């Protein structure tokens, strides 16, 4: 079985692309970080650490404190695939994050992106 090249990419190389995407659409880095923390369970310090130390996407998700139990509510198409139908668990987590970033960039309400969970005060 061939490993996907994206698994070995560093989170630090992908994160600036997410930042550019959401900021171009008028959203903030704080909102992006909130979405990432919601999905993965990282806190701010943990998120900064994985960006600084070159953690791969595979390691990023393997070391994530806890995938949000509502992650399975993330549905729709990303990169031509329905995220809910992706069989590889790691690829599905990566695409969950891609989908959330897309929703943020499209201007969706934060409460919808976080699948109905209360949005913490800034």
C-alpha positions as CSV (number, residue, x, y, z in Angstrom):
1,X,0.0,0.0,0.0
2,X,1.4,3.4,-1.0
3,X,1.7,6.1,1.6
4,X,0.3,9.4,0.7
5,X,3.0,12.1,0.3
6,X,0.9,14.5,2.4
7,X,1.4,12.4,5.5
8,X,5.1,13.3,5.6
9,X,4.5,17.0,5.0
10,X,5.2,19.2,8.0
11,X,2.3,20.9,9.7
12,X,4.4,24.1,9.7
13,X,4.4,24.0,5.8
14,X,0.6,23.7,5.6
15,X,-0.3,26.1,8.4
16,X,0.7,29.3,6.5
17,X,-1.4,28.2,3.5
18,X,-4.4,27.9,5.9
19,X,-3.6,31.3,7.3
20,X,-3.4,32.9,3.9
21,X,-6.7,31.3,2.8
22,X,-8.7,32.5,5.7
23,X,-7.2,35.9,6.0
24,X,-7.8,36.5,2.3
25,X,-11.5,36.0,3.0
26,X,-11.5,38.3,6.0
27,X,-11.2,35.8,8.8
28,X,-8.5,35.8,11.5
29,X,-5.6,33.5,12.5
30,X,-7.3,33.4,16.0
31,X,-10.4,31.9,14.3
32,X,-8.3,29.4,12.4
33,X,-6.5,28.4,15.6
34,X,-9.8,27.9,17.4
35,X,-11.0,25.6,14.6
36,X,-7.7,23.6,14.8
37,X,-8.0,23.4,18.6
38,X,-11.6,22.3,18.4
39,X,-10.8,19.4,16.0
40,X,-7.6,18.2,17.6
41,X,-7.6,19.1,21.3
42,X,-4.3,21.0,21.1
43,X,-4.0,24.1,23.3
44,X,-2.2,27.2,22.1
45,X,1.2,26.1,23.4
46,X,0.8,22.7,21.8
47,X,-0.2,24.2,18.5
48,X,2.8,26.6,18.5
49,X,5.1,23.7,19.5
50,X,4.1,21.5,16.5
51,X,4.5,24.4,14.2
52,X,8.0,25.2,15.6
53,X,9.4,21.6,15.7
54,X,8.5,20.5,12.1
55,X,6.0,17.9,13.2
56,X,4.6,16.0,10.2
57,X,0.9,15.9,9.5
58,X,0.9,12.2,10.5
59,X,2.6,13.0,13.8
60,X,0.4,16.1,14.3
61,X,-2.8,13.9,14.3
62,X,-1.1,10.9,16.1
63,X,-0.1,13.2,19.0
64,X,-3.3,15.2,19.0
65,X,-4.7,15.2,22.6
66,X,-8.2,14.1,21.3
67,X,-10.0,14.2,18.1
68,X,-13.3,16.0,18.8
69,X,-16.1,13.5,19.2
70,X,-18.2,15.6,16.8
71,X,-15.7,15.4,14.0
72,X,-17.9,12.7,12.4
73,X,-20.5,15.5,11.8
74,X,-18.1,17.0,9.3
75,X,-19.5,16.1,5.9
76,X,-19.2,17.3,2.4
77,X,-16.8,17.2,-0.5
78,X,-13.1,18.3,-0.3
79,X,-10.6,17.6,-3.1
80,X,-13.3,15.7,-4.9
81,X,-13.9,13.2,-2.1
82,X,-16.7,13.0,0.4
83,X,-14.9,13.3,3.8
84,X,-17.3,11.0,5.5
85,X,-16.5,8.2,2.9
86,X,-12.7,8.4,3.2
87,X,-11.5,5.0,4.4
88,X,-7.9,5.9,5.6
89,X,-8.3,7.3,9.1
90,X,-5.3,9.7,8.8
91,X,-6.4,11.0,5.4
92,X,-9.9,11.5,6.8
93,X,-8.6,13.6,9.7
94,X,-6.5,15.7,7.3
95,X,-9.5,16.3,5.1
96,X,-11.7,17.1,8.1
97,X,-9.2,19.9,8.8
98,X,-9.2,21.0,5.2
99,X,-13.0,21.1,5.2
100,X,-13.2,23.2,8.4
101,X,-10.7,25.7,6.9
102,X,-12.8,25.9,3.8
103,X,-15.9,26.5,5.8
104,X,-14.1,29.3,7.8
105,X,-12.8,30.9,4.6
106,X,-16.3,30.8,3.0
107,X,-17.7,32.8,5.9
108,X,-19.7,30.2,7.7
109,X,-20.7,31.0,11.3
110,X,-18.2,29.7,13.9
111,X,-21.0,27.9,15.7
112,X,-21.8,25.9,12.6
113,X,-18.1,25.2,11.9
114,X,-17.8,23.9,15.5
115,X,-20.8,21.7,14.9
116,X,-23.1,23.4,17.3
117,X,-20.8,23.7,20.2
118,X,-20.8,27.1,22.0
119,X,-18.2,29.5,20.7
120,X,-15.9,30.6,23.5
121,X,-15.5,34.3,24.2
122,X,-12.3,35.8,22.8
